[in-house]
Amino acid sequence: MERAGARMGNAVLSADLDGDGRKEEIRLLLERRTGRGGVAVYSDGDEQSRFLRKDYFPFSAVVGDIDNDGDAEVLIGLYDRSKDRSGRFAMKLHVFDYEAGRLKPRWFTDREFEWFGVVRQGDRNLLAVTERSGDRWSLRTWKWQDFGFWLEEPIFVSEEPFSCDTIENGLVATSTGGRRIEVIASGDGWQTRRLR
């Protein structure tokens, strides 16, 4: 899994999206003048494809084979207007395929999240997300089905916020209080271990 995250609108990530052995460059875009944002793919310095939309503000990109078909997808974390018509912005997720040199929107969620990444469990890749509900934060995995993601049970729930970093066969969650939990894939489940 490759990841880029930087200040909104200027993150760059390199990954082989089309399987030709050469890395394409994925750039998160923000046009402050027009209020449009999006993502673009470059190959050998030339723009191949671009997706732009008003009130679409990307902040993170991950490349991984999230549907387990052997081809990499581009996952974009973005701030988008919430669907409740309040005018507020929420963190959401957009998944793109990259086919024949073109970005193609594949899946989008209105569900809000704090962090996302791609983790390996056995012979499949899963989407891992952290979500907040009231005064609790949870780590969950989403499994790809033919039409989109299927939400699985929480791996753990915390009373304090935490951040995550992916590792080879799982991830490490670190709370704002400094507690660390290692989450390792074990068969079709997860094992958690407090590190400190």
Disulfide bonds with the S-S distance in Angstrom:
none
